[in-house]
């Protein structure tokens, strides 16, 4: 199966600093977790996939479009949704207006904007709040609004950067459930430092260490590297430590 995302020998430099080198992987439908210590290259990889910057070497294709080519990058953006860790909402506008604007900015026609925004809010369980101002939302509700904005145009690829950070345990559980449901019909990449998210969400795991891809496999394969751990999250955490320590 051809992946929605195809990364081939991707490298990226900040001046003389090598942030990524020789990174290759494919992503298909389902939830993939992206793990890495601070400075490993995780954020750079997310920015590359979000088409916010171009690789210094190698290639990235999203839904068949080469993001290094200006002629294909714009079209690739219509196939992806991105929720950064820090994102802005129009606080004095309603939730519905926020999602309508996001849909329009991703190329949804004016005649369809209202319909897809209503559907997106229903998907994230915010239909009852659609006429509230966004600035009144709790942390978890705000994250769900962000996901609605990122998915209103029904992208093939959804990129989520630390989506469960800063919310209470109940909201975190609700967000995990939502992300899991989204992974049934699209390709979702979740960048997180919370191993519990990976244990509960991910079918597949990528680990970036010192700018290189150190692990590319199933979550079960990663957990099996620590057979002495009976708790799945503890097993994945132990295996992660083993991978990044060499």
PyMOL commands that set and color helices and strands:
alter all, ss='L'
color gray80, all
select helices_A, chain A and resi 42-49+70-77+95-105+110-123+127-129+134-136+139-151+169-182+195-201+219-226+232-244
alter helices_A, ss='H'
color red, helices_A
select strands_A, chain A and resi 5-14+17-27+30-35+57-62+65-66+80-83+157-161+187-191+204-209+212-218
alter strands_A, ss='S'
color yellow, strands_A
deselect
rebuild
show_as cartoon
